[in-house]
Amino acid sequence: MNIEVKNTVKPVDYAKSIRILEQRVHDVLLDKKDEFLWIIEHTPVYTAGTSSKDIDLLDKNLNVIKTNRGGKHTYHGPGQKVIYFVLNLNKREKDIRKLINKIENCIMDILSEYKIKSYTDSKNIGIWVDKKNNSMKIAAIGIRVKKWIAYHGFALNLSTDLSKYKGIVPCGIKDKKVTSLKDLGITNYNNINEIIIEKFLNIFLQEHF
């Protein structure tokens, strides 16, 4: 089996991207199409996952799209890479925790290319870095599994407008802030797409039975 890789340069509307993902889930389940890796940026949007709480929406005037991915409230927009995937766990290990671990390792491998030391937090999903002795989130993870097809993915902040997070409690975590590569002083990430593809395929192409 192969993983189709697609990179869309122009920002994609969130609802449109989810329709494309859902169709690919259907096609992968029926063995009509290959698994999928899709790198995009979204036009500005706030989304709320299946465990979101209204209390985490601080600005009640924000338009929020309810989504079926795991997780809580987050923001997507220019300067943030959204890495969607569709993986068939029927042909891999049927272990969601291991899948999340692999995604975490993939993100940390990507960041290590920029000499960024990152880590996981057992209490808070996502990938974290230290800045001025504070733990800050640089990548969010939200997935859904349907008939053992895993999809949605993760979002990595490059030069995201961090002020956009002020209207929500990102991922429901009140006492921690969000950061980006730019916020950490990394300004050259022109090769990020190639690195994302390489690290993702290194992990998930090797896993097939």
C-alpha positions in Angstrom: 0.0 0.0 0.0 1.1 3.5 -0.7 0.5 6.9 0.9 -0.6 9.6 -1.5 1.0 13.0 -0.7 -0.7 16.3 -1.5 0.5 19.8 -0.8 -2.0 22.6 -1.4 -0.4 26.1 -1.4 -3.5 28.4 -1.4 -5.4 28.5 1.9 -8.3 26.0 2.0 -11.8 26.5 3.6 -12.1 24.3 6.6 -15.5 22.8 5.7 -14.3 22.0 2.2 -11.2 20.2 3.5 -13.3 18.1 5.9 -15.6 17.0 3.1 -12.5 15.9 1.1 -11.1 14.0 4.1 -14.4 12.3 4.8 -14.6 11.1 1.2 -11.1 9.8 1.4 -11.9 7.9 4.6 -14.8 6.2 2.7 -12.6 5.4 -0.3 -9.7 4.0 1.9 -12.2 1.8 3.8 -13.4 0.3 0.5 -9.8 0.0 -0.8 -10.6 2.3 -3.6 -7.8 4.8 -2.9 -4.5 4.9 -1.1 -3.9 6.3 2.4 -3.4 10.1 2.4 -1.1 12.8 3.7 -2.3 16.4 3.0 -0.4 19.6 3.9 -2.5 22.7 3.9 -3.1 26.1 5.5 -6.7 27.2 6.4 -8.4 30.5 5.9 -9.0 31.8 9.5 -11.3 29.6 11.5 -12.1 28.5 15.0 -13.1 24.9 15.5 -14.4 22.9 18.5 -13.7 19.1 18.9 -15.9 16.5 20.5 -14.7 17.2 24.0 -15.0 21.0 23.8 -16.8 23.0 26.5 -18.6 26.3 26.0 -16.7 27.8 29.0 -13.5 27.7 26.9 -15.0 30.1 24.3 -14.0 33.4 25.9 -15.2 35.6 23.1 -18.9 34.6 22.6 -19.0 36.6 19.3 -16.5 34.2 17.6 -18.0 32.0 14.9 -17.0 28.4 15.8 -17.3 25.3 13.6 -18.2 22.1 15.5 -16.1 19.2 14.2 -15.9 15.5 14.8 -12.2 15.4 15.6 -11.0 14.7 19.2 -10.0 17.7 21.3 -11.4 21.0 22.3 -11.2 24.6 20.9 -8.5 25.7 18.5 -7.7 28.2 15.8 -6.4 27.6 12.3 -5.2 30.3 9.9 -2.4 31.6 7.8 1.1 30.8 9.1 0.0 27.5 10.5 0.6 24.2 8.7 -2.3 21.8 9.1 -1.2 18.2 8.4 -4.2 16.0 7.6 -3.9 12.2 7.1 -6.1 9.2 6.5 -4.5 6.0 7.7 -6.0 2.5 7.6 -5.5 0.9 11.0 -7.1 -2.3 9.7 -3.8 -2.8 7.9 -1.7 -1.5 10.7 -1.8 -1.9 14.5 -5.3 -1.3 15.9 -3.8 0.8 18.7 -4.9 4.4 19.0 -2.4 5.2 21.8 0.5 4.0 19.6 -0.8 6.0 16.7 -0.8 9.2 18.8 2.7 8.3 20.0 3.9 8.0 16.4 2.3 11.4 15.6 4.0 13.0 18.6 7.3 11.5 17.5 6.8 12.8 13.9 6.2 16.3 15.1 9.2 16.2 17.5 11.3 14.9 14.6 10.2 17.8 12.4 11.0 20.4 15.1 14.4 18.8 15.8 15.4 19.7 12.2 15.2 23.4 13.4 17.2 22.6 16.6 14.0 23.0 18.7 13.8 20.7 21.7 10.2 19.7 22.2 8.4 17.2 24.4 5.0 15.6 25.2 3.0 16.2 28.4 1.2 13.2 29.8 -1.6 15.5 31.1 -2.0 17.7 28.0 -2.0 16.3 24.4 0.1 18.1 21.9 3.8 19.1 21.5 5.4 21.5 23.9 8.5 23.7 24.1 10.1 25.8 26.8 10.3 29.6 26.4 11.5 31.7 29.3 10.9 28.8 31.7 7.3 28.5 30.5 5.9 25.4 28.8 4.2 26.5 25.6 2.2 24.5 23.0 3.6 24.6 19.4 1.6 21.8 17.9 -1.9 20.6 18.5 -3.2 17.0 17.7 -6.8 16.0 17.0 -7.9 12.8 15.4 -10.9 10.7 14.9 -11.1 6.9 14.2 -14.0 5.5 12.2 -14.1 1.8 11.4 -10.4 1.8 12.2 -9.7 4.5 9.7 -7.8 7.3 11.5 -8.0 10.8 10.2 -7.8 14.5 10.8 -4.3 15.2 12.1 -2.1 17.9 13.6 -1.4 21.6 13.3 2.0 23.2 13.6 2.4 26.9 14.2 5.0 28.6 12.0 4.2 32.3 12.0 0.6 32.2 13.2 -1.0 35.3 14.6 -0.9 34.3 18.3 -3.3 37.0 19.3 -6.0 35.0 17.6 -5.9 32.5 20.5 -7.0 35.2 23.0 -10.7 34.6 22.3 -10.5 30.9 23.4 -8.8 28.7 25.9 -6.7 26.7 23.4 -7.3 23.0 23.8 -9.0 23.8 27.2 -5.7 24.4 28.9 -6.0 27.6 30.9 -2.5 28.0 32.5 -0.3 27.5 29.3 0.2 29.6 26.3 0.7 29.0 22.6 3.9 29.7 20.6 5.3 29.3 17.0 8.5 28.8 15.2 8.7 32.6 14.5 8.0 33.3 18.2 11.0 31.1 19.1 13.2 33.1 16.7 13.1 30.6 13.7 12.6 32.6 10.6 13.7 30.3 7.8 11.4 27.3 7.4 11.0 27.4 3.6 11.7 23.6 3.5 9.1 22.7 6.1 6.8 20.8 3.7 9.7 18.5 2.6 10.6 17.8 6.2 7.0 17.1 7.2 6.7 14.6 4.3 10.0 12.9 5.0 9.4 12.5 8.7 5.8 11.3 8.3 6.6 8.7 5.6 9.7 7.5 7.6 7.3 6.5 10.4 4.2 5.4 8.5 5.6 3.7 5.4 7.7 1.4 7.6 4.8 0.3 9.7 2.9 -1.7 7.1 2.5 -5.4 7.6 
